[in-house]
Amino acid sequence: VEHPSIRSAGSNYLQMNSRYDIRFDLIDVTMRRLFNQGPTHQLNWALGLRYAQHEQQLESNFTGTGRQNVSTDIDFYGLGVRGGLEYENYLTCQWYVYAKGYGSLIPGEFQANFSQEQSFDSRVVNTDWKAGRIVTIWDLELGMGWTSKCHNYRLSAGYVFSAWTNMVQTDEWVKGVHTNNFIDMDSTSTFDGLVTRVEARF
């Protein structure tokens, strides 16, 4: 990860540690309306707004005859529209299975920084980059739930898969700084995992 222009034969690092973090936060405001309904199923359409914040941080430390630190930070902030479909099929009067699919179109801005420091120089390399672009987010969730007899209270658990397209990833950013070429940084980031919900509807 260190910049190739400052490498030398005298560099002799005996120990290295690194830390990489990804964090994202979402805020959704959604309106739902019934699209189709039968004795045991219902299909809703959903439309609303989504605020998305995505952060990637890399910290690498090299120690030996000297000390060197390389750190990167990539932040994305955006606000856009979100829409999709929600399907529920009731197995009994209270137990149901569901599927949800959403698409989001999020205009926003990327802000990235690459910093490299050494023992006797606090700023060997320092590069900042900003760019506005549109990120698309695709969400698919499948699961099972329980609802109270009055249908006001619901518990559900499922598995969600999410894909963020047109993203700037850390490996692309490091390569861009090394080569001084910031074109074609447009990867897809994917996330998946278990999700649980407790809902009160009135």
N, CA and C of each residue as an Amber inpcrd file, in Angstrom:
protein
   606
   0.8090000  -1.2140000   0.0000000   0.0000000   0.0000000   0.0000000
   0.8500000   1.2750000   0.0000000   2.1420000   1.1820000   0.3180000
   2.9700000   2.3780000   0.3280000   3.1950000   2.8800000  -1.0940000
   3.3950000   4.1870000  -1.2240000   3.5380000   4.7890000  -2.5460000
   4.8570000   4.3330000  -3.1720000   4.8580000   3.8810000  -4.4340000
   6.0930000   3.3460000  -5.0460000   7.1760000   4.3980000  -5.2480000
   6.8390000   5.6670000  -5.3040000   7.8460000   6.6860000  -5.5980000
   8.8050000   6.9340000  -4.4420000   8.4800000   6.4740000  -3.2280000
   9.3560000   6.7510000  -2.0760000  10.0180000   5.4800000  -1.5410000
   9.8560000   4.3520000  -2.2310000  10.4990000   3.1260000  -1.7910000
  11.9990000   3.2130000  -2.0160000  12.7550000   2.5810000  -1.1100000
  14.2150000   2.5570000  -1.2360000  14.7460000   1.2220000  -0.7390000
  15.9790000   0.8980000  -1.1610000  16.5860000  -0.3740000  -0.7560000
  16.8890000  -0.3850000   0.7420000  16.9610000   0.7910000   1.3500000
  17.2720000   0.8540000   2.7750000  16.0950000   0.5720000   3.6720000
  14.9010000   0.4780000   3.1170000  13.7130000   0.2050000   3.9250000
  13.7420000  -1.2440000   4.3990000  13.6460000  -1.4310000   5.6960000
  13.6820000  -2.7730000   6.2730000  12.6790000  -2.8240000   7.4200000
  11.4560000  -3.2150000   7.1100000  10.4110000  -3.2560000   8.1250000
  10.3320000  -4.6520000   8.7180000  10.3310000  -4.7200000  10.0520000
  10.3120000  -5.9980000  10.7520000   8.9140000  -6.3690000  11.2180000
   8.0320000  -5.3980000  11.2830000   6.6880000  -5.6720000  11.7840000
   5.6850000  -4.7760000  11.0640000   4.4930000  -5.3220000  10.8090000
   3.4550000  -4.5610000  10.1270000   2.0990000  -4.9700000  10.6650000
   1.2340000  -3.9990000  10.8830000  -0.1480000  -4.2960000  11.2480000
  -1.0640000  -3.3770000  10.4620000  -2.2640000  -3.8710000  10.2000000
  -3.1990000  -3.1320000   9.3720000  -4.6170000  -3.3300000   9.8750000
  -5.4500000  -2.3180000   9.6270000  -6.8490000  -2.3700000  10.0370000
  -7.7070000  -1.7630000   8.9290000  -8.7840000  -2.4600000   8.6080000
  -9.6820000  -2.0050000   7.5420000 -11.1160000  -2.0440000   8.0480000
 -11.8150000  -0.9370000   7.9510000 -13.1880000  -0.8350000   8.4520000
 -14.1150000  -0.3400000   7.3470000 -15.3240000  -0.9110000   7.3190000
 -16.3990000  -0.4300000   6.4440000 -17.6220000  -0.1730000   7.3180000
 -18.2570000   0.9690000   7.0890000 -19.4640000   1.3020000   7.8350000
 -20.4230000   2.0370000   6.9100000 -21.7090000   1.7030000   7.0060000
 -22.7080000   2.4570000   6.2510000 -23.9560000   2.6620000   7.1040000
 -24.6030000   3.7890000   6.8880000 -25.8330000   4.1510000   7.5890000
 -26.8910000   4.5260000   6.5530000 -28.1180000   4.0840000   6.8020000
 -29.2320000   4.3610000   5.8990000 -30.4110000   4.9250000   6.6780000
 -31.0730000   5.9170000   6.0990000 -32.3240000   6.4480000   6.6400000
 -33.3430000   6.4370000   5.5170000 -34.4590000   5.7180000   5.7200000
 -35.4910000   5.5790000   4.6960000 -36.8030000   6.2030000   5.1720000
 -37.4570000   6.9210000   4.2790000 -38.8220000   7.4100000   4.4800000
 -39.6420000   6.8420000   3.3250000 -40.6070000   5.9530000   3.6470000
 -41.2750000   5.1820000   2.6090000 -42.7940000   5.2480000   2.7460000
 -43.4690000   5.3700000   1.6280000 -44.9290000   5.2740000   1.5530000
 -45.2870000   3.9610000   0.8830000 -46.2230000   3.1940000   1.4880000
 -46.6450000   1.9150000   0.9390000 -48.1220000   1.9740000   0.5470000
 -48.4540000   1.2970000  -0.5450000 -49.8350000   1.1830000  -0.9920000
 -50.0980000  -0.2340000  -1.4930000 -51.3180000  -0.7240000  -1.2500000
 -51.7010000  -2.0580000  -1.6870000 -51.8530000  -2.0870000  -3.2050000
 -51.2150000  -3.0720000  -3.8400000 -51.2820000  -3.2130000  -5.2920000
 -52.1840000  -4.3870000  -5.7020000 -52.0840000  -5.5060000  -4.9720000
 -52.8890000  -6.6850000  -5.2770000 -53.0990000  -7.4870000  -3.9980000
 -54.2870000  -8.0640000  -3.8420000 -54.5850000  -8.8060000  -2.6160000
 -55.4720000  -9.9980000  -2.9300000 -55.2100000 -11.1250000  -2.2310000
 -56.0250000 -12.3240000  -2.3380000 -56.3260000 -12.8790000  -0.9600000
 -56.9530000 -14.0390000  -0.8630000 -57.2870000 -14.6170000   0.4460000
 -56.0700000 -14.8840000   1.3260000 -54.9250000 -15.2250000   0.7140000
 -53.7390000 -15.5780000   1.5040000 -52.5000000 -14.7750000   1.1300000
 -52.6470000 -13.7640000   0.3050000 -51.4460000 -13.0130000  -0.0940000
 -51.7870000 -11.5430000  -0.2910000 -50.7440000 -10.7400000  -0.2930000
 -50.8910000  -9.3370000  -0.6600000 -49.5820000  -8.8300000  -1.2550000
 -49.7110000  -7.8960000  -2.1930000 -48.5670000  -7.2970000  -2.8710000
 -48.6770000  -5.7910000  -2.7500000 -47.6450000  -5.1660000  -2.1970000
 -47.6140000  -3.7180000  -2.0160000 -46.5170000  -3.1070000  -2.8800000
 -46.7270000  -1.8810000  -3.3360000 -45.6350000  -1.1080000  -3.9190000
 -45.1970000  -0.0500000  -2.9070000 -43.9480000   0.3070000  -2.9660000
 -43.3660000   1.2440000  -2.0110000 -42.5620000   2.2970000  -2.7620000
 -42.6450000   3.5310000  -2.2860000 -41.9170000   4.6360000  -2.8940000
 -41.5230000   5.6190000  -1.8110000 -40.2940000   6.1230000  -1.8740000
 -39.8660000   7.0610000  -0.8470000 -38.4820000   7.6270000  -1.1140000
 -37.8530000   8.0900000  -0.0500000 -36.5300000   8.6980000  -0.1050000
 -35.5520000   7.8650000   0.7170000 -34.2840000   7.9130000   0.3140000
 -33.2260000   7.2280000   1.0730000 -32.0110000   8.1420000   1.1960000
 -31.5240000   8.2780000   2.4390000 -30.2440000   8.9370000   2.6970000
 -29.2170000   7.8450000   2.9660000 -28.0890000   7.8990000   2.2870000
 -27.0590000   6.8700000   2.4240000 -25.7190000   7.5050000   2.7540000
 -25.0260000   6.8960000   3.7180000 -23.6650000   7.3010000   4.0840000
 -22.8040000   6.0460000   4.1460000 -21.6820000   6.0590000   3.4400000
 -20.7970000   4.8940000   3.3480000 -19.3710000   5.3480000   3.6200000
 -18.6720000   4.6310000   4.5080000 -17.3090000   5.0230000   4.8860000
 -16.3900000   3.8110000   4.8710000 -15.1880000   3.9930000   4.2930000
 -14.1420000   2.9730000   4.2980000 -12.8600000   3.5950000   4.8590000
 -12.2300000   2.8900000   5.7740000 -10.9940000   3.3910000   6.3830000
  -9.9470000   2.2780000   6.4150000  -8.7300000   2.6260000   5.9960000
  -7.5920000   1.7070000   6.0380000  -6.4690000   2.3660000   6.8190000
  -5.8720000   1.6190000   7.7340000  -4.7360000   2.1060000   8.5200000
  -3.6740000   1.0200000   8.5390000  -2.4640000   1.3300000   7.9790000
  -1.3560000   0.3670000   7.9310000  -0.1250000   0.9890000   8.5700000
   0.5020000   0.2380000   9.4760000   1.6820000   0.7300000  10.1920000
   2.8460000  -0.2320000   9.9880000   4.0160000   0.3230000   9.6000000
   5.2280000  -0.4490000   9.3780000   6.2940000   0.0350000  10.3710000
   6.9540000  -0.8890000  11.0480000   8.0230000  -0.5270000  11.9870000
   9.2350000  -1.4130000  11.7430000  10.4100000  -0.8780000  12.0110000
  11.6720000  -1.5970000  11.8360000  12.8060000  -0.6310000  12.0660000
  13.6380000  -0.4040000  11.0300000  14.6830000   0.6060000  11.1430000
  14.0850000   2.0130000  11.2060000  12.8640000   2.1340000  10.7830000
  12.1240000   3.3900000  10.8560000  10.6500000   3.0900000  11.0310000
   9.8430000   4.1190000  10.9340000   8.3920000   3.9560000  11.0680000
   7.7190000   4.5710000   9.8570000   6.6830000   3.9130000   9.3860000
   5.9030000   4.4430000   8.2770000   4.4280000   4.1160000   8.4900000
   3.5810000   5.0550000   8.1380000   2.1360000   4.8860000   8.2910000
   1.4490000   5.2650000   6.9820000   0.5320000   4.4150000   6.5310000
  -0.2900000   4.6900000   5.3570000  -1.7530000   4.5980000   5.7850000
  -2.5220000   5.6450000   5.5040000  -3.9400000   5.6400000   5.8600000
  -4.7610000   6.1830000   4.7060000  -5.9380000   5.6020000   4.5200000
  -6.8680000   6.0790000   3.4990000  -8.2510000   6.2190000   4.1310000
  -9.0390000   7.1270000   3.5790000 -10.4000000   7.3570000   4.0510000
 -11.2610000   7.7010000   2.8410000 -12.3450000   6.9470000   2.6410000
 -13.2700000   7.1920000   1.5300000 -14.6670000   7.3400000   2.1110000
 -15.3000000   8.4770000   1.8620000 -16.6510000   8.7420000   2.3660000
 -17.5860000   9.0520000   1.2030000 -18.8190000   8.5320000   1.3180000
 -19.8690000   8.8630000   0.3510000 -21.1000000   9.3330000   1.1080000
 -21.6970000  10.4380000   0.6490000 -22.9350000  10.9640000   1.2150000
 -23.8890000  11.2410000   0.0610000 -25.1290000  10.7570000   0.1790000
 -26.0710000  10.9870000  -0.9020000 -27.5100000  10.8860000  -0.4470000
 -28.3990000  11.4950000  -1.2130000 -29.8410000  11.4670000  -0.9500000
 -30.5510000  11.2660000  -2.2760000 -31.4740000  10.2630000  -2.3200000
 -32.1650000   9.9920000  -3.5730000 -33.4790000   9.2750000  -3.3650000
 -34.0050000   8.7100000  -4.4440000 -35.3130000   8.0600000  -4.4160000
 -35.1350000   6.5510000  -4.2580000 -36.1750000   5.9250000  -3.6940000
 -36.1700000   4.4810000  -3.4430000 -37.5590000   3.9290000  -3.7340000
 -37.6160000   2.8120000  -4.4610000 -38.8930000   2.1940000  -4.7600000
 -38.7660000   0.6940000  -4.8580000 -39.9070000  -0.0080000  -4.7260000
 -39.8490000  -1.4550000  -4.8110000 -41.1870000  -2.1120000  -4.5730000
 -41.1470000  -3.4380000  -4.4250000 -42.3320000  -4.2530000  -4.2000000
 -42.1430000  -5.0900000  -2.9440000 -43.2470000  -5.3320000  -2.2230000
 -43.2420000  -6.1610000  -1.0170000 -44.3550000  -7.1970000  -1.1360000
 -43.9940000  -8.4750000  -1.0320000 -44.9680000  -9.5650000  -1.1810000
 -45.0330000 -10.3680000   0.1130000 -46.2540000 -10.6980000   0.5360000
 -46.4780000 -11.5330000   1.7160000 -47.4640000 -12.6390000   1.3760000
 -47.1620000 -13.8610000   1.8130000 -48.0520000 -15.0020000   1.6270000
 -48.2900000 -15.6620000   2.9840000 -49.5510000 -15.7050000   3.3960000
 -49.8830000 -16.2080000   4.7310000 -50.0270000 -17.7230000   4.7170000
 -49.2610000 -18.4030000   5.6000000 -49.3440000 -19.8440000   5.7610000
 -50.4970000 -20.2060000   6.6840000 -50.7040000 -19.3930000   7.7240000
 -51.8540000 -19.4990000   8.6250000 -52.3900000 -18.0780000   8.7990000
 -53.3010000 -17.8930000   9.7300000 -53.8460000 -16.5540000   9.9440000
 -52.8300000 -15.6160000  10.5740000 -51.7300000 -16.1650000  11.1580000
 -50.7420000 -15.3130000  11.8160000 -49.3210000 -15.4870000  11.2930000
 -49.0010000 -16.6060000  10.6630000 -47.6480000 -16.8450000  10.1610000
 -47.5970000 -16.6140000   8.6550000 -46.5300000 -15.9850000   8.1930000
 -46.4170000 -15.6590000   6.7810000 -44.9480000 -15.6960000   6.3390000
 -44.7500000 -15.8430000   5.0390000 -43.4320000 -15.6980000   4.4350000
 -43.4790000 -14.4440000   3.5630000 -42.3220000 -13.8380000   3.3360000
 -42.3220000 -12.5780000   2.5980000 -41.0850000 -12.4620000   1.7070000
 -41.2040000 -11.5830000   0.7240000 -40.0930000 -11.2190000  -0.1530000
 -40.1980000  -9.7310000  -0.4380000 -39.0590000  -9.0380000  -0.3810000
 -39.0250000  -7.5940000  -0.6220000 -37.8930000  -7.2880000  -1.5930000
 -38.1860000  -6.4620000  -2.5810000 -37.1610000  -6.0280000  -3.5190000
 -37.2360000  -4.5240000  -3.7200000 -36.0950000  -3.8540000  -3.5950000
 -36.0460000  -2.3970000  -3.7050000 -34.8920000  -1.9850000  -4.6160000
 -35.0720000  -0.8400000  -5.2350000 -34.0000000  -0.1930000  -5.9800000
 -33.9110000   1.2660000  -5.5710000 -32.6780000   1.7640000  -5.4100000
 -32.4770000   3.1570000  -4.9860000 -31.5170000   3.8480000  -5.9430000
 -31.8190000   5.0880000  -6.2550000 -30.9810000   5.9200000  -7.1150000
 -30.5070000   7.0960000  -6.2720000 -29.1980000   7.1070000  -5.9020000
 -28.6790000   8.0300000  -4.8980000 -27.6130000   8.9520000  -5.5080000
 -27.9640000  10.1680000  -5.9100000 -26.9250000  11.1410000  -6.2750000
 -26.1800000  11.5980000  -5.0080000 -24.8630000  11.7270000  -5.1250000
 -24.0880000  12.1420000  -3.9590000 -22.6610000  12.4820000  -4.3310000
 -21.8040000  12.5460000  -3.3180000 -20.4040000  12.9300000  -3.5240000
 -19.4770000  11.9830000  -2.7770000 -18.4060000  11.5920000  -3.4600000
 -17.3220000  10.8390000  -2.8450000 -16.2090000  11.7990000  -2.4340000
 -15.6610000  11.5790000  -1.2400000 -14.4960000  12.3150000  -0.7590000
 -13.4630000  11.2910000  -0.3030000 -12.2660000  11.3450000  -0.8770000
 -11.2380000  10.3490000  -0.5730000  -9.9270000  11.0330000  -0.2070000
  -9.1690000  10.3840000   0.6790000  -7.8710000  10.8980000   1.1160000
  -6.8780000   9.7520000   1.2370000  -5.6380000   9.9950000   0.7930000
  -4.5200000   9.0600000   0.9570000  -3.4040000   9.8230000   1.6520000
  -2.9110000   9.2870000   2.7720000  -1.8670000   9.9490000   3.5350000
  -0.7760000   8.9440000   3.8910000   0.4750000   9.3410000   3.6740000
   1.6160000   8.4970000   4.0260000   2.6140000   9.3200000   4.8180000
   3.0200000   8.7800000   5.9750000   3.9280000   9.4740000   6.8800000
   5.1040000   8.5770000   7.2270000   6.2520000   9.2130000   7.5360000
   7.4480000   8.4960000   7.9840000   7.9410000   9.0710000   9.2990000
   8.9750000   8.4510000   9.8410000   9.4750000   8.8500000  11.1550000
   9.8460000  10.3270000  11.2120000  10.5040000  10.8400000  10.1720000
  11.0030000  12.2060000  10.2040000  10.3000000  13.1170000   9.1940000
   9.1900000  12.6430000   8.6680000   8.4340000  13.4560000   7.7160000
   6.9580000  13.1230000   7.8820000   6.1860000  14.0710000   8.3880000
   4.7740000  13.8240000   8.6800000   3.8910000  13.8840000   7.4460000
   4.4430000  14.2470000   6.2930000   3.6330000  14.3270000   5.0740000
   4.4890000  13.9640000   3.8730000   4.6990000  12.6520000   3.6840000
   5.4370000  12.1850000   2.5150000   4.5380000  12.2410000   1.2860000
   3.3200000  11.7200000   1.4290000   2.3240000  11.7660000   0.3570000
   0.9920000  12.1690000   0.9730000   0.3070000  13.1040000   0.3510000
  -1.0180000  13.4900000   0.8170000  -1.8710000  13.8470000  -0.4060000
  -2.8660000  13.0320000  -0.6880000  -3.6980000  13.2040000  -1.8810000
  -5.1640000  13.2410000  -1.4830000  -5.8810000  14.2500000  -1.9810000
  -7.3240000  14.3680000  -1.7760000  -8.0290000  14.3200000  -3.1240000
  -9.2400000  13.7720000  -3.1170000 -10.0110000  13.6360000  -4.3540000
 -11.4920000  13.7180000  -4.0370000 -12.2400000  14.4310000  -4.8720000
 -13.6880000  14.5460000  -4.7240000 -14.3420000  14.3360000  -6.0790000
 -15.5210000  13.7310000  -6.0580000 -16.2630000  13.5430000  -7.3030000
 -17.7230000  13.2850000  -6.9840000 -18.5900000  13.9040000  -7.7510000
 -20.0070000  13.6250000  -7.6510000 -20.3900000  12.5140000  -8.6050000
 -21.2400000  11.6140000  -8.1530000 -21.7130000  10.5310000  -9.0090000
 -23.0060000   9.9590000  -8.4480000 -23.6560000   9.1120000  -9.2390000
 -24.9110000   8.4780000  -8.8310000 -24.6340000   7.0220000  -8.4690000
 -24.9650000   6.6600000  -7.2430000 -24.8220000   5.2900000  -6.7570000
 -26.1950000   4.6240000  -6.7690000 -26.2720000   3.4090000  -7.2870000
 -27.5130000   2.6420000  -7.2340000 -27.3760000   1.5460000  -6.1740000
 -28.4450000   1.3240000  -5.4330000 -28.4680000   0.3060000  -4.3790000
 -29.6260000  -0.6460000  -4.6650000 -29.3330000  -1.9370000  -4.7280000
 -30.3430000  -2.9630000  -4.9600000 -30.4400000  -3.8480000  -3.7240000
 -31.6460000  -4.0020000  -3.1850000 -31.8720000  -4.7820000  -1.9710000
 -32.8740000  -5.8960000  -2.2440000 -32.5640000  -7.0950000  -1.7910000
 -33.4760000  -8.2290000  -1.8550000 -33.5080000  -8.8980000  -0.4850000
 -34.7140000  -9.0920000   0.0560000 -34.8570000  -9.6960000   1.3790000
 -35.9140000 -10.7890000   1.3330000 -35.5970000 -11.9500000   1.9250000
 -36.5100000 -13.0820000   2.0290000 -36.5820000 -13.5040000   3.4820000
 -37.7900000 -13.8410000   3.9590000 -37.8920000 -14.2370000   5.3570000
 -39.2710000 -14.7280000   5.7480000 -39.4600000 -14.8230000   7.0590000
 -40.7020000 -15.3390000   7.6420000 -41.0810000 -14.4590000   8.8150000
 -42.4020000 -14.3430000   9.0690000 -42.8380000 -13.4710000  10.1470000
 -44.0890000 -13.9560000  10.8520000 -44.3830000 -13.2970000  11.9460000
 -45.5830000 -13.5660000  12.7560000 -46.2730000 -12.2420000  13.0070000
 -47.6010000 -12.2400000  12.9540000 -48.3740000 -11.0410000  13.2260000
 -49.4390000 -11.3300000  14.2780000 -49.7560000 -10.3450000  15.0780000
 -50.8040000 -10.5100000  16.0820000 -52.1640000 -10.6340000  15.4030000
 -53.1750000 -11.0430000  16.1560000 -54.4970000 -11.2490000  15.5740000
 -55.0920000  -9.9460000  15.0330000 -54.7560000  -8.8290000  15.6610000
 -55.2410000  -7.5450000  15.1730000 -54.3590000  -6.9800000  14.0570000
 -53.2450000  -7.6620000  13.7590000 -52.2990000  -7.2870000  12.6920000
 -51.6110000  -5.9360000  12.9520000 -51.6100000  -5.5020000  14.2050000
 -50.9210000  -4.2480000  14.5410000 -49.4730000  -4.4800000  14.9550000
 -49.1580000  -5.6900000  15.4330000 -47.8130000  -5.9870000  15.9260000
 -47.2420000  -7.1640000  15.1430000 -45.9910000  -6.9920000  14.7170000
 -45.3770000  -7.9930000  13.8550000 -43.9260000  -8.2590000  14.2640000
 -43.5240000  -9.5220000  14.1480000 -42.1380000  -9.9410000  14.3240000
 -41.7150000 -10.6660000  13.0470000 -40.5110000 -10.3850000  12.5690000
 -40.0410000 -11.0500000  11.3570000 -38.5350000 -11.2360000  11.4110000
 -38.0750000 -12.2460000  10.6710000 -36.6440000 -12.5270000  10.5460000
 -36.3790000 -13.0100000   9.1350000 -35.2840000 -12.5670000   8.5670000
 -34.9780000 -12.9620000   7.2020000 -33.5190000 -12.7540000   6.8610000
 -33.2270000 -12.8910000   5.5700000 -31.8650000 -12.7280000   5.0650000
 -31.9030000 -11.6780000   3.9690000 -30.9800000 -10.7230000   4.0090000
 -30.9790000  -9.6170000   3.0500000 -29.6700000  -9.6100000   2.2680000
 -29.7860000  -9.3090000   0.9950000 -28.6340000  -9.1470000   0.1150000
 -28.7190000  -7.7620000  -0.5090000 -27.6160000  -7.0070000  -0.4520000
 -27.6000000  -5.6370000  -0.9390000 -26.3810000  -5.4260000  -1.8230000
 -26.5890000  -4.7520000  -2.9620000 -25.4980000  -4.4460000  -3.9010000
 -25.4650000  -2.9450000  -4.1520000 -24.2900000  -2.3220000  -3.9450000
 -24.0640000  -0.8950000  -4.2000000 -23.1890000  -0.7890000  -5.4480000
 -23.7010000  -0.1680000  -6.5020000 -22.9360000  -0.0590000  -7.7440000
 -22.3680000   1.3530000  -7.9080000 -21.3630000   1.4540000  -8.7870000
 -20.6680000   2.7150000  -9.0740000 -19.9420000   3.2530000  -7.8350000
 -19.3740000   2.3320000  -7.0460000 -18.6710000   2.6910000  -5.8200000
 -17.1680000   2.8440000  -6.0730000 -16.5140000   3.5860000  -5.1930000
 -15.0570000   3.6890000  -5.1680000 -14.5640000   2.8320000  -4.0010000
 -13.8290000   1.7750000  -4.2860000 -13.3230000   0.8910000  -3.2430000
 -11.8840000   1.2330000  -2.9050000 -11.4470000   0.7960000  -1.7260000
 -10.1310000   1.1840000  -1.2170000  -9.0000000   0.7120000  -2.1230000
  -9.0750000  -0.5210000  -2.6320000  -7.9800000  -1.0080000  -3.4840000
  -7.8740000  -0.1850000  -4.7680000  -9.0210000   0.2450000  -5.3290000
  -8.9920000   1.0990000  -6.5210000  -8.3960000   2.4690000  -6.1960000
  -8.7550000   3.0080000  -5.0360000  -8.2510000   4.3230000  -4.6380000
  -6.7420000   4.2870000  -4.4270000  -6.2310000   3.2590000  -3.7530000
  -4.7810000   3.1310000  -3.5390000  -4.0600000   2.9990000  -4.8750000
  -4.5960000   2.1830000  -5.7750000  -3.9780000   2.0260000  -7.0970000
  -4.0190000   3.3400000  -7.8770000  -5.1240000   4.0870000  -7.7560000
  -5.2260000   5.3640000  -8.4450000  -4.1890000   6.3630000  -7.9730000
  -3.9380000   6.4090000  -6.6520000  -2.9170000   7.3090000  -6.1210000
  -1.5330000   6.8760000  -6.5820000  -1.2580000   5.5750000  -6.5770000
   0.0540000   5.0670000  -6.9880000   0.3640000   5.4040000  -8.4440000
  -0.6460000   5.3410000  -9.3000000  -0.4330000   5.5540000 -10.7370000
  -0.8340000   6.9460000 -11.1970000  -1.3910000   7.7450000 -10.2770000
  -1.9000000   9.0810000 -10.6220000  -2.9450000   9.0060000 -11.7380000
  -3.8080000   7.9970000 -11.6360000  -4.8640000   7.7790000 -12.6230000
  -6.1460000   7.4430000 -11.8630000  -7.1140000   8.3500000 -11.9060000
  -8.3330000   8.1830000 -11.1170000  -9.5500000   7.8750000 -11.9950000
  -9.3030000   7.2770000 -13.1470000 -10.3780000   6.8710000 -14.0520000
 -10.7200000   5.3990000 -13.7910000 -11.9600000   5.0410000 -14.0650000
 -12.4430000   3.6580000 -13.9500000 -12.4980000   3.1660000 -12.5100000
 -12.7430000   4.0450000 -11.5660000 -12.9990000   3.6190000 -10.1850000
 -14.5210000   3.5090000 -10.0260000 -15.0680000   2.3550000 -10.3650000
 -16.5200000   2.1880000 -10.3600000 -16.9040000   0.7330000 -10.0920000
 -16.5560000   0.2310000  -8.9260000 -16.8210000  -1.1610000  -8.5740000
 -18.1940000  -1.3210000  -7.9250000 -18.5520000  -2.5820000  -7.6650000
 -19.7780000  -2.9280000  -6.9480000 -19.4270000  -3.5290000  -5.6010000
 -20.0260000  -2.9940000  -4.5390000 -19.8450000  -3.5250000  -3.1850000
 -21.1090000  -4.2870000  -2.7990000 -20.9470000  -5.4750000  -2.2160000
 -22.0930000  -6.2830000  -1.8160000 -22.0560000  -6.5700000  -0.3200000
 -23.2320000  -6.6250000   0.2640000 -23.3870000  -6.9270000   1.6880000
 -24.5370000  -7.9200000   1.8430000 -24.4280000  -8.8140000   2.7970000
 -25.5350000  -9.7250000   3.0780000 -25.4780000 -10.1300000   4.5440000
 -26.6360000 -10.5280000   5.0660000 -26.6870000 -10.9420000   6.4560000
 -28.1040000 -11.0970000   6.9470000 -28.2310000 -11.5340000   8.1980000
 -29.5280000 -11.7400000   8.8190000 -30.1140000 -10.4050000   9.2680000
 -31.4470000 -10.3190000   9.2320000 -32.1340000  -9.1010000   9.6770000
 -33.3670000  -9.5010000  10.4790000 -33.6360000  -8.7960000  11.5670000
 -34.8310000  -9.0170000  12.3760000 -35.5630000  -7.6950000  12.5540000
 -36.8910000  -7.7630000  12.6910000 -37.6960000  -6.5580000  12.8350000
 -38.7750000  -6.7510000  13.8900000 -39.0510000  -5.6850000  14.6050000
 -40.2110000  -5.5980000  15.4880000 -40.9950000  -4.3740000  15.0230000
 -42.2600000  -4.5720000  14.6330000 -43.0550000  -3.4860000  14.0590000
 -44.3500000  -3.2780000  14.8330000 -44.7260000  -2.0410000  14.9270000
 -46.0400000  -1.6400000  15.4600000 -46.7140000  -0.8000000  14.3910000
 -47.8580000  -1.2530000  13.8750000 -48.5600000  -0.5720000  12.7990000
 -49.9210000  -0.0780000  13.2800000 -50.2360000   1.1520000  12.9160000
 -51.5160000   1.7390000  13.3330000 -52.1580000   2.4540000  12.1600000
